[in-house]
C-alpha cells in the first residue's frame, strides 16, 4: 500500500513537472523567437561561405532544415479573419519585408586566370600589327618610300579587319566562365598556342628582314601587317569551328541517373570531352531534374530500423564466446520471418500517407481561395480610397499570409518540403501572384508539384560542390560505353554514354497510278 501511494504521488508530481516544463519551454520559445530567427540567418551565411571555400564541409542533414528557418512559423502566425484587415502579430511577423542577403563568395584567383590570359593574348594580337606600322615611322622615317593611295587603301582594310577581329574575339573568348573545370580545355589551349606561335613567327621575320636591314619599301611593310591580320582571322574561324560547331551534331546518348531516388534523364551530345560533357549535364540537371529531397528517402531506413529495434534476443545459456554472433543470426532469422508481412504494413502506411496528403491539400486549397477572396475584397475597398492610401502588394501579401500559413506549413511538413520553402520566399511569391493578378491555383502550383532545382531558394542549390569521378582522363573524348560520376555531398549522378547507331534509310518508289482503281458499274447493278 505504501509503495503504491508513493508511486502514484511520484507519477502525479512528474506529470505536473512535465506540464510546467512544457509551459516554460513554450514561453521561452515565444520570447526568444526573434533571436533564434536572427541566429538561423547567421548560420545560413556561415554554411554558404564554408561550402564555397576550397575545402567544403559536409552539411548535417538532420539539422539543416531546422537551422535554415523557424519550423513553427505556421503555428505562431496570427490568422486574419474575415472581419479584420491587418491583424498581425508584431513579434512573429517582425521580419516581413526583409530581403535575404545573397551568399558571400570568396574570390578565387584560379577562376579568372583563363580570362586574364585570354585578355593578355588579345592585347598582343591588337598591338602587333600596329607596331609593324609605327616602328619604321619612328626609327628611319627619312628613308621610307612614299606609297600614296595604295597604302591608304591598305590602311583602311587593316582598320576594318582589326575591328572585325576585335568584335569576333570579344564575342567568342571574352565571356565569363560558367564553371571551373578540373583540367584545361584542350582546344582552347591549342588555339592559344597556335596564335602565340604565329605572333612569334611574324615578330622574328619582322626583326630579321625589316628592322635589321631597315627596309625602305613601306608598302611591303603594310602588306606584311595586313597578312598577319588575315592569318589571325583564319585562326578565329578555326576557333569557331572547333569550339562552337564541332559538337553540335549529336553522336552520343547519355543516360543520367540520380543515385538516391533513381530519377533518370537522357541527353544527346556531340563530340565533347568528359569534363565538358559533365558541365553540360550539370546545366541540364538544374533545370530538368526535380529538387532533391533527402527527407523522402528516410522512410525506408526508419522502417527497417523500427523492425530491428523491435526485436529482442535473450541468451538463456549464459554469455559465451560466440554470443554476439548468435544474437545477430537470431535477429536476421526473425527479420526474415517478418518479411512476409512487411508488404502489408508498407501498403497501409502508403495508403495512410496518401490520405493525409489529400486531406492537407484540400485544407490548403480552401485556405488559399479564402485568402485570395479577401485580397479581392481589399482591392475593391482600396479603389474607393484616395490614390495615396493604396496598399502595396507586399503589404497585401503580409496581410493575408497568416490566414493560410498554418495549412501551408502542415501540408509542407506532410510532404516533407518544409526545408525547401522559407517564410520570406513564400511571401515574395504571394506578392508576385498578387501583383500579376494570378489565381489561387497558380500560387499553389509551386507547392503542390515539385519543380526544378533553380526554382527554389539559392540555399538549395548554390552551395553545392561537385566532384567528377572517371576512370578515363577527363580531357579524353566521349566514347561508347564511357562511364563517370558527378558526386555531391549527399547524392551522385551516374552517367553512361552510348553511341547513336548509324541509321540507313532506303527508298521505295511508289508509282503515282499504282494506288488508283476504276469502278465499273454494270447496267443490271442496282444502286
C-alpha positions as CSV (number, residue, x, y, z in Angstrom):
1,X,0.0,0.0,0.0
2,X,2.8,2.4,0.9
3,X,4.6,1.6,-2.2
4,X,1.6,2.2,-4.4
5,X,0.9,5.5,-2.7
6,X,4.4,6.6,-3.1
7,X,4.4,5.6,-6.8
8,X,1.2,7.4,-7.5
9,X,2.4,10.5,-5.8
10,X,5.6,10.4,-7.8
11,X,3.8,10.0,-11.1
12,X,1.5,12.9,-10.2
13,X,4.5,15.0,-9.4
14,X,6.2,14.0,-12.6
15,X,3.1,14.9,-14.7
16,X,2.9,18.3,-13.1
17,X,6.6,18.9,-13.5
18,X,6.4,17.7,-17.1
19,X,3.5,20.1,-17.8
20,X,5.3,23.0,-16.2
21,X,8.4,22.2,-18.2
22,X,6.3,22.3,-21.4
23,X,4.8,25.6,-20.5
24,X,8.3,27.1,-19.7
25,X,9.7,25.8,-22.9
26,X,6.8,27.3,-24.9
27,X,7.1,30.6,-23.2
28,X,10.9,30.7,-23.7
29,X,10.4,29.8,-27.3
30,X,8.0,32.7,-27.8
31,X,10.3,35.1,-26.0
32,X,13.3,34.2,-28.0
33,X,11.8,33.6,-31.4
34,X,13.3,36.7,-33.0
35,X,16.7,35.9,-31.5
36,X,16.5,32.3,-33.0
37,X,15.5,33.7,-36.3
38,X,18.5,36.1,-36.4
39,X,20.8,33.3,-35.4
40,X,19.4,31.0,-38.0
41,X,20.0,33.6,-40.7
42,X,23.6,34.0,-39.5
43,X,24.1,30.2,-39.6
44,X,22.8,30.2,-43.2
45,X,25.5,32.7,-44.2
46,X,28.2,30.7,-42.4
47,X,27.2,27.5,-44.2
48,X,27.3,29.2,-47.5
49,X,30.7,30.7,-47.0
50,X,32.3,27.5,-45.8
51,X,30.8,25.5,-48.7
52,X,32.2,27.8,-51.3
53,X,35.7,27.6,-49.9
54,X,38.4,25.4,-51.1
55,X,37.5,22.6,-48.7
56,X,33.7,22.3,-48.3
57,X,32.4,20.8,-45.2
58,X,29.7,18.2,-45.2
59,X,26.4,19.6,-44.1
60,X,24.5,17.9,-41.3
61,X,21.2,16.6,-42.9
62,X,19.4,16.2,-39.6
63,X,20.0,19.8,-38.5
64,X,20.0,21.7,-41.9
65,X,16.2,22.2,-42.2
66,X,15.8,23.4,-38.6
67,X,18.7,25.9,-38.9
68,X,17.5,27.4,-42.1
69,X,14.3,28.7,-40.8
70,X,11.8,28.6,-38.0
71,X,9.7,25.5,-38.3
72,X,6.8,26.9,-36.3
73,X,6.1,29.9,-38.5
74,X,2.7,28.4,-39.4
75,X,1.6,27.8,-35.8
76,X,2.8,31.1,-34.3
77,X,1.4,33.4,-37.0
78,X,-1.7,35.4,-36.2
79,X,-4.5,34.5,-38.5
80,X,-6.5,37.1,-40.5
81,X,-10.3,36.6,-40.0
82,X,-12.9,37.8,-42.4
83,X,-13.7,41.0,-40.5
84,X,-10.1,42.1,-39.7
85,X,-7.9,43.8,-42.2
86,X,-4.4,43.8,-40.7
87,X,-4.5,41.6,-37.6
88,X,-0.8,40.7,-37.4
89,X,1.5,39.6,-34.6
90,X,4.3,42.1,-34.3
91,X,6.5,39.5,-32.6
92,X,6.2,36.7,-35.2
93,X,6.0,38.9,-38.3
94,X,8.7,41.4,-37.5
95,X,10.9,40.1,-40.3
96,X,8.4,40.9,-43.1
97,X,9.9,42.9,-46.0
98,X,13.5,42.0,-45.3
99,X,15.4,40.7,-48.3
100,X,17.6,37.7,-47.8
101,X,21.1,38.7,-48.5
102,X,22.9,36.8,-51.2
103,X,25.6,34.4,-50.2
104,X,29.1,35.8,-49.8
105,X,31.6,34.2,-52.2
106,X,35.3,34.3,-51.8
107,X,37.4,35.5,-54.7
108,X,39.0,32.6,-56.4
109,X,42.0,33.7,-58.5
110,X,42.2,30.4,-60.4
111,X,38.7,31.0,-61.8
112,X,39.7,34.2,-63.5
113,X,43.1,33.0,-64.7
114,X,41.9,31.8,-68.2
115,X,40.1,35.0,-68.8
116,X,43.2,37.0,-67.8
117,X,45.4,35.0,-70.2
118,X,42.9,35.5,-73.0
119,X,42.8,39.3,-72.5
120,X,46.6,39.4,-72.5
121,X,46.8,37.4,-75.7
122,X,44.1,39.5,-77.3
123,X,46.1,42.7,-76.4
124,X,49.2,41.3,-78.1
125,X,47.1,40.4,-81.2
126,X,45.9,44.0,-81.5
127,X,49.3,45.7,-80.7
128,X,51.4,43.6,-83.0
129,X,50.1,44.8,-86.5
130,X,50.0,48.4,-85.3
131,X,53.6,48.1,-84.1
132,X,54.7,46.9,-87.5
133,X,53.3,50.1,-89.0
134,X,54.6,52.5,-86.3
135,X,58.2,51.3,-85.7
136,X,59.5,52.0,-89.2
137,X,58.0,55.5,-89.0
138,X,59.8,56.1,-85.7
139,X,63.2,54.5,-86.5
140,X,64.0,55.5,-90.1
141,X,61.3,57.9,-91.4
142,X,63.6,59.7,-93.8
143,X,64.5,56.6,-95.8
144,X,60.9,55.3,-96.3
145,X,59.4,55.4,-99.7
146,X,56.0,57.1,-100.1
147,X,53.4,54.7,-101.3
148,X,50.4,57.1,-101.7
149,X,46.9,55.8,-102.5
150,X,47.9,52.1,-102.3
151,X,49.0,52.4,-98.6
152,X,45.9,54.4,-97.8
153,X,43.7,51.6,-99.1
154,X,45.7,49.0,-97.1
155,X,45.3,51.2,-94.0
156,X,41.5,51.2,-94.5
157,X,41.4,47.5,-95.0
158,X,43.6,46.9,-92.0
159,X,41.5,49.1,-89.7
160,X,38.2,47.3,-90.6
161,X,39.8,43.8,-90.3
162,X,41.1,44.7,-86.9
163,X,37.7,46.0,-85.8
164,X,36.1,42.8,-87.0
165,X,38.7,40.7,-85.3
166,X,38.2,42.6,-82.1
167,X,34.4,42.1,-82.1
168,X,34.7,38.5,-83.1
169,X,37.2,37.8,-80.4
170,X,35.1,39.5,-77.8
171,X,32.1,37.5,-78.7
172,X,33.9,34.2,-78.6
173,X,36.5,34.4,-75.9
174,X,35.7,37.4,-73.6
175,X,33.0,35.5,-71.8
176,X,32.9,34.7,-68.1
177,X,33.5,31.1,-67.3
178,X,30.4,29.1,-66.5
179,X,32.3,26.7,-64.2
180,X,35.8,25.8,-63.0
181,X,36.9,22.6,-64.8
182,X,39.4,20.2,-63.3
183,X,41.7,20.3,-66.3
184,X,42.5,22.8,-69.1
185,X,40.4,22.9,-72.2
186,X,42.5,21.2,-74.9
187,X,41.1,23.1,-77.9
188,X,41.4,26.5,-76.2
189,X,45.0,25.7,-75.2
190,X,45.9,24.6,-78.7
191,X,44.3,27.7,-80.3
192,X,46.1,30.0,-77.8
193,X,49.4,28.2,-78.5
194,X,48.9,28.5,-82.3
195,X,48.2,32.2,-82.0
196,X,51.3,32.7,-79.9
197,X,53.4,30.8,-82.4
198,X,52.0,32.9,-85.2
199,X,52.8,36.1,-83.5
200,X,56.3,34.9,-82.6
201,X,57.0,33.9,-86.2
202,X,55.9,37.3,-87.5
203,X,58.0,39.1,-84.9
204,X,61.1,37.1,-85.8
205,X,60.6,37.7,-89.5
206,X,60.0,41.5,-88.9
207,X,63.1,41.7,-86.7
208,X,65.4,39.9,-89.2
209,X,64.1,41.1,-92.6
210,X,62.8,44.6,-91.8
211,X,64.4,46.0,-88.6
212,X,68.0,44.8,-89.3
213,X,68.0,45.9,-92.9
214,X,65.8,48.9,-92.4
215,X,63.7,48.2,-95.4
216,X,62.7,51.2,-97.4
217,X,59.6,49.7,-99.1
218,X,56.8,50.9,-96.7
219,X,54.1,49.4,-98.9
220,X,55.6,46.0,-98.4
221,X,55.7,46.5,-94.7
222,X,52.0,47.5,-94.7
223,X,51.1,44.4,-96.7
224,X,53.1,42.3,-94.2
225,X,50.9,43.7,-91.4
226,X,47.7,43.0,-93.4
227,X,48.8,39.4,-94.0
228,X,49.2,39.0,-90.2
229,X,45.6,40.2,-89.6
230,X,44.3,37.8,-92.3
231,X,46.1,34.9,-90.7
232,X,44.5,35.9,-87.3
233,X,41.1,36.0,-88.9
234,X,41.6,32.4,-90.2
235,X,42.6,31.3,-86.7
236,X,39.4,32.8,-85.3
237,X,37.4,30.9,-88.0
238,X,39.2,27.7,-86.8
239,X,38.3,28.5,-83.2
240,X,34.6,28.9,-84.2
241,X,34.6,25.5,-85.9
242,X,36.4,23.7,-83.0
243,X,34.6,25.4,-80.1
244,X,31.1,26.1,-81.3
245,X,30.3,24.0,-84.4
246,X,32.1,20.7,-83.9
247,X,29.9,19.4,-81.0
248,X,26.5,20.5,-82.5
249,X,25.9,17.2,-84.3
250,X,24.6,14.6,-81.8
251,X,26.8,11.5,-81.6
252,X,26.2,10.0,-78.1
253,X,23.1,9.4,-75.9
254,X,23.9,9.9,-72.3
255,X,21.8,8.4,-69.5
256,X,21.9,10.3,-66.2
257,X,20.6,8.6,-63.1
258,X,20.4,10.1,-59.6
259,X,21.7,7.6,-57.1
260,X,19.2,8.3,-54.3
261,X,15.8,8.1,-56.0
262,X,16.7,6.8,-59.4
263,X,15.3,9.7,-61.4
264,X,16.6,9.4,-65.0
265,X,17.1,11.8,-67.9
266,X,18.5,11.2,-71.4
267,X,20.5,13.8,-73.4
268,X,22.1,13.7,-76.8
269,X,25.5,15.3,-77.0
270,X,28.2,15.7,-79.7
271,X,31.9,15.3,-79.8
272,X,32.9,16.6,-76.3
273,X,35.4,15.7,-73.7
274,X,34.3,14.1,-70.5
275,X,34.7,17.3,-68.4
276,X,32.7,19.4,-71.0
277,X,30.0,16.7,-71.1
278,X,29.8,16.8,-67.3
279,X,29.4,20.6,-67.4
280,X,26.6,20.3,-69.9
281,X,24.9,17.6,-67.8
282,X,25.0,19.8,-64.7
283,X,23.5,22.7,-66.6
284,X,20.6,20.4,-67.7
285,X,20.3,18.9,-64.2
286,X,19.4,22.2,-62.6
287,X,16.5,22.8,-65.0
288,X,15.3,19.3,-65.8
289,X,15.6,17.3,-62.5
290,X,13.2,17.9,-59.6
291,X,14.7,19.2,-56.5
292,X,16.5,16.6,-54.4
293,X,14.6,16.0,-51.2
294,X,16.5,13.8,-48.7
295,X,13.6,13.7,-46.3
296,X,11.6,11.5,-48.6
297,X,14.4,8.9,-48.5
298,X,14.4,8.3,-44.8
299,X,11.1,6.4,-44.7
300,X,12.6,3.1,-45.7
301,X,15.5,3.5,-43.4
302,X,13.3,4.3,-40.4
303,X,11.0,1.4,-41.2
304,X,14.0,-1.0,-41.2
305,X,15.4,0.5,-38.1
306,X,12.0,0.1,-36.4
307,X,11.8,-3.6,-37.3
308,X,15.3,-4.2,-35.9
309,X,14.7,-2.2,-32.8
310,X,11.5,-4.2,-32.0
311,X,13.5,-7.5,-31.9
312,X,14.9,-8.7,-28.6
313,X,17.2,-11.7,-28.2
314,X,17.6,-13.4,-24.8
315,X,20.5,-15.7,-24.0
316,X,19.3,-18.4,-21.7
317,X,22.5,-20.4,-21.8
318,X,24.7,-17.6,-20.4
319,X,27.3,-15.4,-22.0
320,X,29.6,-17.3,-24.3
321,X,32.4,-16.5,-26.8
322,X,30.0,-16.5,-29.8
323,X,27.1,-14.8,-28.1
324,X,27.3,-11.7,-30.3
325,X,27.3,-13.9,-33.5
326,X,24.3,-16.0,-32.3
327,X,22.4,-12.8,-31.4
328,X,23.0,-11.3,-34.9
329,X,21.9,-14.6,-36.5
330,X,18.8,-14.7,-34.4
331,X,17.9,-11.1,-35.5
332,X,18.5,-11.9,-39.1
333,X,16.2,-15.0,-38.9
334,X,13.5,-13.1,-37.1
335,X,13.7,-10.3,-39.7
336,X,13.4,-12.9,-42.5
337,X,10.2,-14.3,-40.8
338,X,8.7,-10.8,-40.6
339,X,9.5,-10.2,-44.3
340,X,6.4,-12.0,-45.4
341,X,4.1,-9.5,-43.6
342,X,6.1,-6.3,-44.2
343,X,4.5,-5.6,-47.6
344,X,1.1,-5.3,-45.9
345,X,2.5,-2.8,-43.4
346,X,4.1,-0.8,-46.3
347,X,0.8,-0.8,-48.2
348,X,-1.2,0.5,-45.3
349,X,1.5,3.1,-44.5
350,X,1.5,4.5,-48.0
351,X,-2.3,4.5,-48.1
352,X,-2.4,6.4,-44.8
353,X,0.2,8.9,-46.1
354,X,-1.8,9.5,-49.3
355,X,-4.9,10.1,-47.3
356,X,-3.2,12.6,-45.1
357,X,-1.7,14.4,-48.1
358,X,-5.1,14.7,-49.8
359,X,-6.6,16.0,-46.6
360,X,-3.9,18.6,-46.1
361,X,-4.1,19.6,-49.7
362,X,-7.9,20.1,-49.5
363,X,-7.5,22.3,-46.5
364,X,-4.7,24.3,-48.1
365,X,-6.7,24.9,-51.3
366,X,-9.7,26.1,-49.3
367,X,-7.5,28.4,-47.2
368,X,-5.7,29.9,-50.2
369,X,-9.0,30.5,-52.0
370,X,-10.4,32.3,-49.0
371,X,-7.2,34.4,-48.7
372,X,-7.4,35.4,-52.4
373,X,-11.1,36.3,-51.9
374,X,-10.0,38.5,-49.0
375,X,-7.5,40.1,-51.3
376,X,-10.1,40.9,-54.0
377,X,-12.3,42.4,-51.3
378,X,-9.4,44.6,-50.1
379,X,-8.7,45.6,-53.7
380,X,-12.3,46.7,-54.1
381,X,-12.0,48.7,-50.9
382,X,-8.7,50.3,-52.0
383,X,-10.3,51.6,-55.2
384,X,-12.6,53.8,-53.1
385,X,-9.7,55.3,-51.2
386,X,-7.5,58.3,-52.3
387,X,-4.5,57.4,-54.6
388,X,-2.0,58.0,-51.8
389,X,-3.6,55.4,-49.4
390,X,-3.5,52.4,-51.7
391,X,-1.9,49.2,-50.3
392,X,1.3,47.9,-51.7
393,X,1.3,44.2,-53.0
394,X,3.9,43.3,-50.3
395,X,1.6,44.7,-47.6
396,X,-1.3,42.8,-49.0
397,X,0.7,39.6,-49.0
398,X,1.7,40.2,-45.4
399,X,-2.0,40.8,-44.5
400,X,-3.4,37.5,-46.0
401,X,-0.4,35.3,-45.3
402,X,-1.3,34.4,-41.7
403,X,-4.7,33.0,-42.8
404,X,-3.0,30.3,-44.9
405,X,0.2,29.9,-43.0
406,X,-0.9,27.0,-40.7
407,X,-2.5,25.0,-43.5
408,X,0.5,25.6,-45.8
409,X,3.0,24.6,-43.1
410,X,1.1,21.4,-42.3
411,X,1.0,20.4,-46.0
412,X,4.7,21.1,-46.4
413,X,5.5,19.0,-43.3
414,X,3.3,16.2,-44.5
415,X,5.0,16.1,-47.9
416,X,8.4,16.8,-46.3
417,X,9.0,20.1,-48.2
418,X,9.4,22.4,-45.3
419,X,13.2,22.9,-45.9
420,X,12.7,24.0,-49.5
421,X,10.4,27.0,-48.7
422,X,11.1,29.7,-46.2
423,X,8.5,32.2,-44.9
424,X,10.2,35.0,-46.8
425,X,10.2,33.1,-50.1
426,X,6.5,32.2,-49.7
427,X,5.6,35.9,-49.0
428,X,7.6,37.0,-52.0
429,X,5.9,34.5,-54.2
430,X,2.5,35.6,-52.8
431,X,3.3,39.2,-53.5
432,X,4.3,38.3,-57.1
433,X,1.0,36.5,-57.7
434,X,-1.0,39.4,-56.3
435,X,0.9,41.9,-58.4
436,X,0.3,39.9,-61.6
437,X,-3.3,39.1,-60.7
438,X,-2.8,35.4,-60.6
439,X,-5.3,32.8,-59.4
440,X,-5.0,30.7,-56.3
441,X,-4.2,27.7,-58.5
442,X,-1.2,29.5,-60.0
443,X,0.0,30.3,-56.5
444,X,-0.3,26.7,-55.2
445,X,1.4,25.1,-58.3
446,X,4.8,25.8,-56.8
447,X,4.0,23.8,-53.6
448,X,1.8,21.1,-54.9
449,X,4.2,19.9,-57.6
450,X,8.0,19.5,-57.1
451,X,9.7,21.8,-59.6
452,X,13.3,22.0,-60.9
453,X,16.1,23.0,-58.6
454,X,16.6,26.5,-59.9
455,X,13.0,27.4,-58.9
456,X,13.8,27.2,-55.2
457,X,15.8,29.4,-52.9
458,X,19.5,29.9,-53.5
459,X,20.4,27.9,-50.4
460,X,19.0,24.7,-52.0
461,X,21.5,24.7,-54.9
462,X,24.1,27.4,-54.8
463,X,26.3,25.9,-52.1
464,X,26.6,22.5,-53.8
465,X,30.1,21.3,-54.7
466,X,30.6,18.7,-57.5
467,X,33.4,16.2,-58.0
468,X,34.0,14.4,-61.3
469,X,35.0,10.8,-60.9
470,X,36.1,8.9,-64.0
471,X,38.5,6.0,-64.8
472,X,39.5,7.6,-68.1
473,X,41.1,11.0,-68.4
474,X,38.6,13.9,-68.1
475,X,40.2,15.5,-71.2
476,X,39.6,12.4,-73.4
477,X,36.6,12.5,-75.7
478,X,33.4,10.6,-75.1
479,X,33.2,7.1,-76.4
480,X,30.7,4.3,-76.5
481,X,30.4,2.8,-73.0
482,X,32.1,5.7,-71.2
483,X,31.0,5.9,-67.5
484,X,31.6,8.6,-65.0
485,X,30.0,10.1,-61.8
486,X,29.3,13.6,-60.6
487,X,29.4,13.4,-56.8
488,X,27.8,15.9,-54.5
489,X,27.6,16.0,-50.7
490,X,24.5,13.8,-50.4
491,X,24.0,12.1,-53.8
492,X,25.7,11.5,-57.1
493,X,24.8,11.5,-60.8
494,X,25.8,8.3,-62.6
495,X,26.3,8.9,-66.4
496,X,26.6,6.2,-69.0
497,X,27.3,7.0,-72.7
498,X,26.1,5.1,-75.7
499,X,26.8,5.9,-79.3
500,X,23.9,6.8,-81.5
501,X,23.6,4.0,-84.1
502,X,24.2,4.6,-87.8
503,X,20.9,4.9,-89.5
504,X,20.4,3.6,-93.0
505,X,17.4,4.8,-95.0
506,X,16.3,3.1,-98.2
507,X,13.9,4.5,-100.8
508,X,11.0,2.7,-102.2
509,X,9.4,4.2,-105.3
510,X,5.6,4.2,-105.5
511,X,4.2,4.8,-108.9
512,X,1.6,7.6,-108.9
513,X,-1.0,5.4,-110.6
514,X,-0.4,2.3,-108.5
515,X,-2.9,3.3,-105.8
516,X,-5.7,4.2,-108.2
517,X,-8.6,2.0,-109.2
518,X,-11.5,2.1,-111.6
519,X,-15.1,1.3,-110.5
520,X,-17.1,-0.2,-113.4
521,X,-20.9,-0.3,-112.9
522,X,-23.0,-2.7,-115.0
523,X,-26.5,-1.8,-116.1
524,X,-28.0,-4.7,-114.1
525,X,-26.4,-3.4,-110.9
526,X,-28.9,-1.8,-108.5
527,X,-27.6,1.3,-106.9
